[in-house]
């Protein structure tokens, strides 16, 4: 469309000629006015006409059939450039009305950021006409709705609530104030302004009714159905949270009808198509269990470069509708960065969704990576694409870790360094924490850090990043929980020097999380984990840990009062009860009741997890502990070993790949081997059972874990003891293997009490064999005695360490008074150890602890 004939002088740009003509008009009008108020009125009138001209032309483009709008938008931006030049030449009197015209023009072109900047500048320049108040109200209300809908895509309910509160606090009252100031300037009727007021006063049904009537009366006014769709979506989310799911679905369907009307009316309005994307993205997030309609699914047909297609006229569910709308938006302006960025966000959201489905696994991340790499090649500074590219990379790495296959992931500094410091906001730090959390999980799976990395470096960095996050946003319980769990992990690490301080801080973090009045069960788990870690610390020092265990149990039971069907809480309670049974056993009591209660909790957790989850392995651990206690009492543990083995095998989801289950199975089969050894029978069949169930690759994956090294060393010790009976010359290689394995374990965890206890037992058994072969056992006995003394210094009156020292002293001198004193003290502390001592030293006869 051309408003003037092209009669410009050759060589002069048409926009410059227009600017000069308009400038002449503005200057002439100003000169003709004798008073400043008249000049201001004249300029305001001129810029208002310019704004209305841009708005009318933009609406004509929007209402046209779908087509490439780049040429027309370039023309409109040229008009706006002319307005900008006029404003600059018109002096201070032109700034207010000029910025107002530019703001209205930007709003008409869909550039909300620019509109807000210009309208704010007009307001600050003193140009506060009702028309400006109306335009600002429209822009701020649009930003309010976008942020509220974006908040719906947050999966964590507490984080979503905080975002919604922030948006309400920042926008609600300013918009209402502007709407009151703009009365009389609403277009095309006062009903639209009334609907906006109703929305911002949370009267959703009234707003929807007003907009429905307005859309019917003015079909060309596409803003009415678009606003109505947003209103119905926000109301649907409220109803869904209240449990009124049928009513929520009805609102969503009405919202989709409004969007369909808007998109069919304004086929060339990109914002109408992107509104559908925001709508469906929110539905995917806050309705997670509504099958099949809202299950996020990805179904790609024939590959078309840069285009995702879905079966059916409207795709598959909300994801299909969203991608169809993105395709429509992209056709309007293939060079625009908005639709590809929204596509990236949606792909990543689908990949991260807890219930997402893909016909071909990995296509979501692959497609996101292709889009991001292509956009970054054209514009490396695009902030949205940079962030979403990092998000894609992290998602791929996390998926690889969970599914236990390798994934090449660049170092975090390579992913993050491209983001300028000025852009490192809360979202950036959350991504950084997620990357570090991934590496912490990977290293935990490996049993140690990558070669060349300082031990615990990623965990320490993650803790520092979470400190930064909580400084920016302390109100989200999930952030407090993640920070607290990392502190607990570091506080329990044997290599941590100030572990008690970490646990004290974690307790403070838990108290803060509870004060936020969250419903998240993870908060109760954190509270229990802090107390469990403290209890284990008390145990390692030989102190009474009963009160810490009781506090952990109480917190989990409080959590179960609010969430009786939360499997993680049942699993956590089962763990606490299991540890309490160990405490009771260690004090000479009968642990069967606590083991029964623990097994009931783990069975309930497994049922709630539909037969999966950690409950299976925990049930195996319980039967393994029953087997150990039966063996220590001198009973046959075979039935408990069999049950534990069955549960451990069930806990290995894809063969022997679950590290904890593998080590648990090895441990319980070792108990069976020890029982056979004490019965004078060959223990090797028990180890052969493990070889059949756990392949070599699974064992190799565990070689850096201290727990595995301890079990492997004890296996070698059992074989050495058996071989010493049948072929003493062949026992030495097994003793050497056990010694080397324990030594390697101590390199990783030099303060491990269990490994040092096992190494002391190795030295004693090896000394007994050397003594029987008429060799000097003294060096071995001295080493064992030094280990026992060191353990008792750290953990006074530890019964197992007292019995180790007693056995070593007894080997040195059968009549040792210190050996008798240690033995009696140990059995007084834990009478459950008496049968084991009697099997080692039957000559002592029945003992009364």
C-alpha positions in Angstrom: 0.0 0.0 0.0 1.3 3.5 -0.9 -0.1 6.6 0.6 1.9 9.0 -1.5 3.0 8.9 -5.1 6.7 8.2 -5.6 7.6 11.7 -6.7 10.9 12.0 -4.7 13.9 13.5 -6.3 16.2 11.0 -7.9 18.9 9.8 -5.5 16.9 10.8 -2.4 15.5 8.0 -0.4 11.7 8.0 -0.3 11.8 7.8 3.6 13.9 10.9 3.7 11.5 12.9 1.5 8.6 11.8 3.6 10.5 12.8 6.8 11.2 16.3 5.3 7.6 16.7 4.2 6.3 15.7 7.6 9.0 17.8 9.4 7.9 20.8 7.4 4.3 20.2 8.4 5.3 19.9 12.1 7.5 23.0 12.0 5.0 25.1 10.1 2.3 24.1 12.6 4.5 24.9 15.5 5.5 28.3 14.1 1.9 29.2 13.5 1.1 28.6 17.1 1.7 31.5 19.5 1.6 29.5 22.7 3.5 26.4 23.9 0.3 24.6 24.7 -0.9 25.0 21.1 2.4 23.7 19.9 2.2 20.7 22.2 -1.4 20.1 21.1 -0.4 20.2 17.5 2.5 17.8 18.0 0.3 15.4 20.0 -2.3 15.5 17.3 0.3 14.8 14.6 1.9 11.9 16.3 -1.5 10.4 17.3 -2.4 10.5 13.6 0.9 8.7 12.8 0.2 6.1 15.4 -3.3 5.4 14.2 -2.0 5.1 10.6 0.5 2.5 11.7 -2.1 0.6 13.8 -4.6 0.6 10.9 -2.1 -0.7 8.4 -0.8 -3.4 10.8 -4.3 -4.6 11.4 -5.0 -4.8 7.7 -1.9 -7.0 7.3 -3.0 -9.2 10.2 -6.5 -9.7 8.8 -5.2 -10.8 5.4 -4.8 -14.4 4.4 -1.7 -16.1 5.6 1.3 -14.9 3.7 4.9 -13.7 4.1 4.6 -10.4 5.9 8.2 -9.3 5.9 7.9 -6.7 3.2 4.9 -5.1 4.8 6.4 -5.1 8.2 9.6 -3.5 6.8 7.4 -0.8 5.3 5.7 -0.2 8.7 9.1 -0.1 10.4 10.1 2.5 7.9 7.1 4.6 8.9 8.2 4.2 12.6 11.7 5.3 11.7 10.2 8.5 10.2 8.3 9.1 13.4 11.5 8.6 15.4 13.3 11.2 13.2 10.5 13.6 13.6 10.5 13.1 17.4 14.3 13.8 17.5 14.0 17.0 15.4 10.9 18.2 17.3 12.7 18.8 20.5 11.6 18.0 24.1 8.0 18.9 23.3 7.9 16.0 20.8 9.4 13.4 23.1 6.2 12.4 24.9 3.8 12.2 22.0 6.6 10.7 19.8 7.4 7.9 22.2 3.7 7.3 22.6 3.3 6.9 18.8 6.4 4.6 18.7 5.0 2.5 21.6 1.6 2.1 19.9 3.3 1.2 16.7 5.5 -1.4 18.3 2.5 -2.9 20.1 0.7 -3.1 16.8 3.7 -4.9 15.2 3.9 -7.4 18.1 7.1 -6.0 19.6 6.1 -6.0 23.2 9.5 -5.2 24.6 9.9 -2.1 22.5 6.3 -1.0 23.2 6.9 -1.1 26.9 10.1 0.9 26.6 8.6 3.7 24.5 5.3 3.9 26.4 7.3 4.2 29.7 9.4 6.9 28.1 6.3 8.8 27.0 4.9 8.5 30.5 8.1 9.7 32.1 8.2 12.7 29.7 4.9 13.8 31.1 2.6 12.7 28.2 -0.1 11.0 30.2 -3.1 11.3 28.0 -5.9 8.7 28.5 -4.8 7.2 25.1 -1.3 6.6 26.5 -2.6 5.2 29.7 -4.7 2.8 27.6 -1.8 1.7 25.5 0.4 1.2 28.6 -2.4 -0.8 30.2 -2.7 -3.0 27.1 1.1 -3.6 27.0 1.5 -4.3 30.7 -1.6 -6.6 30.7 -0.2 -8.5 27.8 3.1 -9.0 29.6 1.2 -10.0 32.8 -0.7 -12.7 30.9 2.4 -14.0 29.2 4.3 -14.3 32.5 1.3 -15.9 34.2 0.9 -18.5 31.5 4.7 -19.1 31.5 4.5 -19.7 35.2 2.0 -22.5 34.5 4.7 -24.3 32.6 6.8 -24.7 35.7 6.4 -28.3 37.0 7.2 -27.6 40.7 4.1 -26.2 42.3 5.9 -24.1 44.9 8.1 -22.5 42.3 5.1 -21.9 40.1 3.3 -20.2 43.1 6.2 -17.9 43.7 6.4 -16.8 40.1 2.6 -16.1 40.0 2.9 -14.0 43.2 5.7 -12.0 41.7 3.8 -11.3 38.5 0.7 -10.3 40.4 2.7 -8.0 42.7 4.5 -6.4 39.8 1.6 -5.9 37.3 -1.8 -6.2 38.8 -2.2 -2.8 40.6 -0.3 -0.8 37.9 -2.6 -2.2 35.2 -5.8 -1.5 37.2 -4.6 2.1 37.9 -3.9 2.7 34.2 -7.3 1.2 33.2 -9.1 3.5 35.6 -7.1 6.5 34.1 -7.9 5.4 30.5 -11.7 5.2 30.8 -13.3 6.5 27.6 -10.4 5.5 25.4 -11.2 1.8 25.2 -11.5 0.4 21.7 -13.7 -0.8 20.2 -15.9 -0.7 23.3 -15.8 -0.2 27.0 -16.5 -3.9 27.5 -12.9 -4.8 26.6 -11.6 -2.5 29.4 -14.1 -3.9 31.8 -12.9 -7.4 30.8 -9.3 -6.4 31.5 -10.3 -5.0 34.9 -12.2 -8.3 35.7 -9.2 -10.3 34.7 -6.8 -8.3 36.9 -9.3 -8.5 39.8 -9.5 -12.3 39.4 -13.1 -12.3 38.2 -12.4 -14.8 35.4 -16.0 -15.9 34.6 -17.2 -12.3 34.3 -14.2 -11.4 32.0 -14.9 -14.4 29.8 -18.5 -13.5 29.4 -17.8 -9.9 28.5 -15.2 -11.0 25.9 -17.5 -13.6 24.4 -20.1 -11.0 23.7 -17.5 -8.5 22.4 -16.0 -11.1 20.0 -19.5 -11.8 18.6 -20.3 -8.1 18.1 -16.9 -7.2 16.6 -15.4 -10.3 14.7 -12.5 -8.2 13.4 -11.4 -7.3 16.9 -9.1 -10.3 17.3 -7.8 -9.1 20.7 -11.1 -10.2 22.3 -10.9 -14.0 21.5 -7.2 -13.9 22.3 -7.7 -12.4 25.7 -10.6 -14.8 26.3 -8.4 -17.8 25.6 -5.9 -16.5 28.2 -8.6 -15.9 30.7 -10.1 -19.4 30.2 -6.6 -21.0 30.5 -5.9 -19.3 33.8 -9.3 -20.2 35.1 -8.8 -23.8 34.0 -5.5 -24.0 35.9 -7.3 -22.8 39.0 -10.0 -25.4 38.6 -7.5 -28.2 38.0 -5.6 -27.3 41.2 -8.9 -27.4 43.1 -9.6 -30.9 41.8 -12.5 -29.8 39.4 -10.9 -31.6 36.4 -14.0 -31.9 34.2 -14.8 -28.2 34.6 -11.1 -27.4 33.8 -11.2 -29.5 30.6 -14.4 -27.7 29.5 -12.7 -24.3 30.0 -9.7 -25.5 28.0 -11.9 -26.6 25.1 -13.7 -23.2 25.1 -10.3 -21.5 25.1 -9.2 -23.5 22.1 -12.3 -22.4 20.3 -11.5 -18.8 21.0 -7.9 -19.4 19.7 -9.3 -21.0 16.6 -11.5 -18.0 15.9 -8.7 -15.6 16.4 -6.3 -17.5 14.2 -8.8 -17.9 11.4 -9.7 -14.2 11.6 -6.1 -12.9 11.7 -4.2 -15.6 9.7 -1.2 -13.3 9.3 -1.0 -12.2 12.9 2.0 -14.1 14.4 1.0 -13.3 18.0 -2.3 -15.2 17.5 -0.4 -18.4 16.5 2.2 -18.0 19.3 -0.7 -17.6 21.8 -1.8 -21.1 20.8 1.8 -22.3 21.5 1.8 -20.7 25.0 -1.7 -22.1 25.7 -0.8 -25.7 24.8 2.6 -25.5 26.5 0.9 -24.6 29.8 -1.6 -27.4 29.3 1.1 -30.0 28.9 2.8 -28.8 32.1 -0.1 -28.4 34.6 -2.2 -31.4 33.4 0.2 -34.3 33.7 -2.0 -37.4 34.1 -4.9 -36.7 31.7 -4.6 -39.5 29.2 -4.6 -39.6 26.3 -5.4 -36.0 25.3 -2.6 -34.2 27.2 0.1 -36.7 27.2 3.1 -34.9 25.7 3.9 -36.9 22.6 6.3 -36.6 19.7 5.4 -38.2 16.4 7.5 -37.3 13.4 6.4 -38.3 9.9 8.5 -37.8 6.8 11.5 -35.6 7.7 11.1 -32.1 6.4 14.1 -29.8 7.1 13.2 -27.3 9.8 9.6 -28.5 10.1 8.0 -30.9 12.6 4.8 -32.6 11.5 2.2 -34.6 13.3 -0.4 -37.0 12.2 -4.0 -35.8 12.0 -5.4 -32.4 11.1 -4.5 -30.8 14.4 -1.5 -33.0 15.3 -1.4 -35.2 18.4 -2.8 -33.6 21.5 -1.6 -30.3 22.8 1.9 -30.8 21.6 0.7 -31.4 18.1 -1.5 -28.3 18.2 1.5 -26.2 19.5 3.8 -27.4 16.7 1.1 -26.8 14.1 0.8 -23.2 15.4 4.5 -22.8 15.3 4.6 -23.9 11.7 1.9 -21.3 10.8 3.9 -18.6 12.6 7.1 -19.5 10.9 5.5 -19.2 7.5 4.6 -15.6 8.2 8.2 -14.6 8.7 10.8 -17.3 8.1 13.6 -15.0 9.3 12.0 -14.2 12.7 13.7 -15.6 15.7 10.5 -15.8 17.9 9.0 -19.1 16.5 12.2 -21.1 16.4 12.9 -20.0 20.0 9.4 -21.1 21.1 10.0 -24.3 19.3 13.2 -24.9 21.2 11.5 -24.2 24.5 8.7 -26.6 23.7 11.0 -29.4 22.5 13.0 -29.1 25.7 9.9 -28.9 27.9 8.6 -32.1 26.3 12.0 -33.9 26.7 12.1 -32.9 30.4 8.4 -33.7 31.1 8.1 -36.7 33.5 5.5 -38.4 31.3 6.7 -37.6 27.8 6.6 -40.1 25.0 8.6 -40.4 21.8 8.0 -42.7 18.9 11.7 -42.7 18.2 13.7 -42.1 21.4 16.0 -39.0 21.2 14.3 -37.1 18.4 13.2 -34.3 20.7 16.8 -33.5 21.7 18.1 -34.1 18.3 15.6 -31.8 16.7 16.3 -29.1 19.3 20.0 -29.4 18.8 19.6 -29.0 15.0 17.5 -25.8 15.4 19.7 -24.3 18.0 23.0 -24.9 16.1 21.5 -23.5 12.9 20.3 -20.3 14.7 23.6 -19.8 16.6 25.5 -20.1 13.3 23.5 -17.1 12.1 23.4 -15.2 15.4 25.7 -16.3 18.2 24.4 -13.6 20.5 20.8 -14.8 20.6 20.2 -15.2 24.4 17.2 -17.5 24.1 18.9 -19.9 21.8 22.1 -20.0 23.9 20.1 -20.9 27.0 18.0 -23.5 25.3 21.0 -25.1 23.6 22.6 -25.6 27.0 19.3 -27.0 28.3 19.2 -29.4 25.4 22.7 -30.6 26.1 22.1 -31.1 29.8 18.9 -33.0 29.1 20.7 -35.3 26.7 23.5 -36.0 29.3 20.9 -36.6 32.1 19.0 -39.0 29.9 22.2 -40.9 29.0 23.1 -41.2 32.7 19.7 -42.4 33.7 19.6 -45.0 30.9 23.2 -46.0 31.6 24.9 -45.2 28.3 27.7 -42.8 27.6 27.1 -39.4 26.3 29.7 -36.8 25.1 29.0 -33.6 27.0 31.3 -30.6 26.6 32.8 -29.2 29.8 30.4 -26.9 31.6 32.7 -23.9 31.0 32.4 -24.5 27.2 28.6 -24.4 27.5 28.3 -21.4 29.9 31.2 -19.1 29.0 29.3 -17.7 25.9 26.7 -16.2 28.2 27.8 -12.6 29.2 27.9 -11.8 32.9 25.1 -9.3 32.5 22.8 -12.1 31.3 23.6 -14.5 34.1 20.2 -14.4 35.8 18.4 -16.9 38.0 17.6 -19.1 35.0 21.3 -19.2 34.1 22.4 -20.2 37.6 19.7 -22.9 37.7 21.1 -24.3 34.5 24.6 -24.1 35.9 23.5 -25.9 39.1 21.9 -28.6 36.9 25.1 -29.2 34.9 27.1 -29.5 38.1 24.5 -31.8 39.6 24.8 -34.0 36.6 28.5 -34.3 37.1 28.1 -35.0 40.8 25.7 -37.8 40.0 28.1 -39.2 37.3 31.0 -39.2 39.7 28.9 -40.8 42.4 28.1 -43.5 39.9 31.8 -43.9 39.0 32.8 -43.9 42.7 35.1 -40.9 42.2 35.9 -37.8 40.1 37.2 -37.7 36.6 40.9 -38.1 36.1 42.6 -34.7 36.8 39.7 -33.3 38.9 39.9 -32.5 42.5 37.8 -34.8 44.7 34.4 -33.3 45.4 35.2 -30.2 43.2 31.9 -30.4 41.3 29.9 -30.9 44.5 31.6 -27.9 46.1 30.9 -25.8 43.0 27.3 -26.9 43.0 27.0 -25.9 46.6 28.4 -22.4 45.8 26.0 -22.0 42.9 23.0 -23.0 45.0 24.1 -20.3 47.5 23.9 -17.8 44.7 20.5 -19.1 43.7 19.1 -18.9 47.2 20.5 -15.3 47.5 18.4 -14.4 44.4 15.3 -16.5 45.3 15.0 -18.0 48.8 11.3 -18.7 48.6 11.3 -21.9 46.6 11.4 -25.0 48.8 12.8 -27.1 46.0 15.9 -24.9 45.9 16.4 -25.2 49.6 16.1 -28.9 49.4 18.7 -29.3 46.7 21.1 -27.1 48.6 20.5 -29.1 51.8 20.9 -32.5 50.1 24.2 -31.5 48.7 25.3 -30.3 52.2 24.2 -33.7 53.6 26.1 -35.5 51.0 29.3 -33.6 51.7 28.8 -33.8 55.4 28.6 -37.6 55.2 31.7 -37.8 53.0 34.6 -39.4 55.0 37.0 -37.0 53.3 35.1 -33.9 54.5 37.0 -32.2 57.3 34.1 -30.1 58.6 31.2 -32.4 58.0 29.4 -31.5 61.2 29.2 -27.8 60.1 27.7 -28.9 56.8 25.0 -30.9 58.6 24.3 -28.1 61.0 23.8 -25.8 58.0 21.6 -28.4 56.3 19.4 -28.5 59.4 19.0 -24.7 59.2 18.1 -25.0 55.5 15.5 -27.6 56.3 14.0 -25.3 58.9 13.8 -22.6 56.3 12.1 -24.9 53.8 9.5 -26.0 56.4 8.8 -22.3 57.2 7.7 -21.8 53.6 4.6 -23.9 54.2 5.3 -26.2 51.4 3.4 -29.4 50.6 6.4 -30.9 48.9 7.3 -34.4 50.4 11.0 -33.7 49.5 11.2 -31.3 52.4 10.4 -34.0 54.9 12.9 -36.3 53.3 15.6 -33.6 53.6 14.8 -33.3 57.3 15.1 -37.0 57.8 18.3 -37.2 55.8 19.9 -34.6 57.9 19.1 -36.5 61.1 20.1 -39.8 59.6 23.5 -38.3 58.6 23.9 -37.0 62.1 23.0 -40.4 63.6 25.5 -42.1 61.4 28.1 -39.6 62.6 27.3 -40.4 66.2 27.5 -44.1 65.5 31.0 -43.7 63.9 32.2 -42.0 67.1 30.7 -44.6 69.3 28.0 -42.2 70.6 24.3 -42.8 71.2 22.4 -42.0 68.1 18.9 -42.9 69.3 17.5 -39.4 69.5 18.6 -38.6 65.9 17.0 -41.7 64.6 13.8 -40.9 66.4 13.7 -37.4 65.0 14.2 -38.7 61.5 11.4 -41.2 62.0 9.1 -38.4 63.4 9.7 -36.2 60.4 8.9 -38.9 57.9 5.8 -39.8 59.8 4.7 -36.1 59.7 5.3 -36.2 56.0 3.2 -39.3 55.6 0.4 -37.7 57.5 0.2 -35.1 54.7 1.2 -37.6 51.9 0.1 -41.1 52.9 0.7 -42.4 49.4 4.1 -40.9 48.7 6.4 -43.8 48.0 9.6 -41.9 48.7 8.4 -41.2 52.3 7.6 -44.9 52.9 11.0 -45.8 51.5 12.7 -43.3 53.7 10.9 -44.5 56.8 11.8 -48.1 55.9 15.5 -47.0 55.8 15.3 -45.3 59.2 13.6 -48.4 60.7 16.4 -50.6 59.2 19.1 -48.4 60.7 17.3 -48.5 64.0 17.3 -52.3 63.8 21.1 -52.2 63.4 21.3 -50.0 66.5 19.2 -52.4 68.5 21.3 -55.4 67.3 24.5 -53.5 68.2 23.3 -53.1 71.7 22.5 -56.8 72.1 18.7 -56.4 71.4 16.4 -58.3 69.1 15.9 -56.4 65.8 13.2 -58.6 64.3 10.3 -56.3 65.0 12.0 -53.3 63.5 13.0 -55.4 60.4 9.4 -56.5 60.0 8.2 -52.8 60.2 10.9 -51.8 57.7 10.0 -54.5 55.3 6.3 -53.4 55.5 7.2 -49.8 54.6 9.4 -50.9 51.7 6.7 -53.2 50.4 4.3 -50.3 50.5 6.8 -48.1 48.6 7.2 -50.8 46.0 3.4 -51.1 45.5 3.0 -47.4 45.2 5.8 -47.4 42.6 4.0 -50.0 40.6 6.6 -52.7 41.4 9.6 -50.4 40.6 11.6 -47.9 42.5 14.1 -48.4 45.4 11.8 -50.4 47.5 12.8 -53.7 45.8 16.5 -53.2 46.6 15.6 -52.1 50.1 13.6 -55.3 50.6 16.7 -57.2 49.5 18.8 -55.3 52.0 16.4 -56.3 54.8 16.7 -60.0 53.9 20.4 -59.6 53.6 20.5 -58.2 57.1 18.3 -61.1 58.3 20.8 -63.5 56.7 23.8 -61.8 58.5 22.1 -61.9 61.9 21.2 -65.5 61.4 24.8 -66.4 60.5 26.1 -64.5 63.5 23.8 -66.4 65.7 25.2 -69.6 64.3 22.1 -70.4 62.3 21.8 -71.4 58.6 21.2 -68.1 56.7 20.4 -69.9 53.4 16.7 -69.1 53.2 17.3 -65.4 53.8 20.1 -65.4 51.3 17.9 -66.9 48.7 15.2 -64.3 49.3 17.7 -61.5 49.2 19.2 -62.8 46.0 15.8 -62.9 44.3 15.0 -59.3 45.3 18.4 -58.0 44.3 18.0 -59.6 40.8 14.6 -57.9 40.5 16.2 -54.6 41.4 18.6 -54.8 38.5 16.3 -53.3 35.8 18.4 -54.2 32.7 20.7 -56.9 33.8 23.3 -56.4 36.5 23.6 -52.6 36.1 22.3 -51.3 39.4 25.4 -50.6 41.4 23.8 -50.9 44.9 22.0 -54.1 43.9 25.1 -55.6 42.5 27.1 -54.9 45.7 24.2 -56.0 47.9 24.1 -59.4 46.1 27.8 -59.8 46.4 27.6 -59.0 50.1 24.8 -61.5 50.9 26.5 -64.3 48.9 29.6 -63.6 50.9 27.6 -64.3 54.1 26.6 -67.6 52.6 30.3 -68.3 51.8 31.3 -67.5 55.4 28.7 -69.8 56.7 29.9 -72.7 54.4 33.5 -72.0 55.5 32.6 -72.2 59.2 30.8 -75.5 58.5 34.0 -76.8 57.0 32.6 -76.7 53.5 33.9 -75.2 50.3 32.6 -71.6 50.0 33.3 -71.3 46.3 29.8 -72.4 45.2 28.4 -69.2 46.8 30.8 -67.0 44.9 30.0 -68.9 41.7 26.4 -67.9 42.1 27.5 -64.3 42.1 29.6 -64.8 38.9 26.5 -66.2 37.1 24.3 -63.3 38.2 26.8 -60.4 37.9 28.8 -60.1 34.8 32.4 -58.8 34.6 31.4 -55.5 33.1 29.1 -54.7 36.1 32.0 -55.5 38.4 34.4 -53.3 36.4 32.0 -50.4 36.7 32.3 -50.6 40.5 36.0 -50.9 40.9 36.4 -47.3 42.2 33.8 -47.7 44.9 35.0 -48.2 48.4 32.1 -50.4 49.3 32.9 -52.7 46.4 36.6 -52.9 47.2 35.8 -53.8 50.7 33.5 -56.6 49.6 36.0 -57.8 47.0 38.7 -57.8 49.6 36.6 -59.8 52.1 35.8 -62.3 49.3 39.5 -62.8 48.8 40.0 -63.3 52.5 37.3 -66.0 52.7 39.0 -67.8 49.8 42.4 -67.4 51.5 41.1 -68.9 54.7 39.6 -71.9 52.8 42.7 -72.4 50.7 44.9 -72.3 53.9 43.0 -75.4 55.0 43.3 -77.3 51.8 46.6 -76.0 50.3 48.4 -73.5 52.5 50.9 -72.6 49.7 48.1 -71.4 47.5 46.6 -69.2 50.3 49.2 -66.4 50.0 48.1 -65.1 46.6 44.5 -64.8 48.0 45.9 -63.0 51.1 47.9 -60.7 48.8 44.8 -59.9 46.7 42.8 -59.1 49.8 45.6 -56.9 51.1 45.9 -55.0 47.8 42.2 -54.5 47.5 41.8 -53.1 51.1 44.8 -50.9 50.5 43.2 -49.5 47.4 40.0 -48.9 49.3 41.8 -46.9 51.9 43.4 -44.8 49.2 39.9 -43.6 48.3 38.6 -43.4 51.9 41.5 -43.4 54.4 39.2 -42.9 57.4 36.8 -45.7 56.6 36.4 -47.7 59.8 34.9 -50.7 58.2 37.8 -51.1 55.7 40.3 -50.8 58.5 38.5 -53.3 60.6 38.5 -55.7 57.7 42.2 -55.1 57.1 42.9 -55.8 60.8 41.0 -59.1 60.5 43.0 -60.0 57.4 46.3 -59.5 59.3 45.1 -61.7 62.2 43.9 -64.5 60.0 47.1 -64.4 57.9 49.2 -64.4 61.1 47.4 -67.5 62.3 48.3 -69.3 59.0 51.9 -68.2 59.3 52.1 -69.2 62.9 50.7 -72.7 62.0 53.4 -72.9 59.3 56.1 -72.1 61.9 56.7 -68.6 60.4 57.0 -65.3 62.2 53.4 -63.8 62.7 54.6 -60.9 64.7 54.7 -58.2 62.0 51.2 -59.0 60.9 49.9 -59.1 64.5 51.5 -55.7 65.2 49.9 -54.2 62.1 46.5 -55.6 63.1 46.9 -54.4 66.7 47.8 -50.9 65.5 44.6 -50.8 63.4 42.5 -52.0 66.3 44.0 -49.5 68.7 43.4 -46.6 66.2 39.8 -47.7 65.7 39.1 -47.8 69.5 40.6 -44.4 69.9 38.2 -43.0 67.3 35.2 -45.1 68.5 35.7 -46.2 72.1 34.1 -49.4 73.2 33.2 -50.4 69.6 32.4 -54.2 70.2 33.7 -55.3 66.8 37.0 -53.5 67.3 37.3 -54.8 70.9 36.9 -58.4 69.7 39.5 -57.8 66.9 42.0 -56.6 69.5 41.1 -59.5 71.8 41.5 -62.0 69.0 44.9 -60.5 68.1 46.1 -60.5 71.7 44.8 -64.0 72.1 46.8 -65.1 69.1 50.0 -63.5 70.5 49.3 -64.8 74.1 46.4 -67.3 74.8 46.4 -66.2 78.4 46.3 -62.4 77.8 44.4 -60.6 80.5 43.8 -57.7 78.2 42.2 -60.1 75.6 39.8 -61.4 78.3 38.9 -57.8 79.3 38.3 -56.7 75.7 36.2 -59.8 75.1 34.1 -59.3 78.1 33.6 -55.6 77.4 32.6 -56.3 73.8 30.1 -59.0 74.8 28.6 -56.9 77.5 28.0 -54.2 75.0 26.6 -56.6 72.4 25.7 -60.1 73.5 24.7 -60.9 69.9 28.4 -61.3 69.1 28.9 -64.1 71.6 28.1 -67.0 69.2 30.6 -65.8 66.7 33.4 -65.5 69.3 32.5 -69.0 70.6 32.9 -70.4 67.0 36.4 -68.8 66.8 37.5 -69.8 70.3 35.4 -72.8 71.3 37.8 -73.5 74.2 36.3 -70.5 76.1 33.1 -72.5 76.6 29.7 -70.8 77.2 30.1 -67.1 78.1 27.8 -65.0 80.1 28.0 -61.4 79.0 
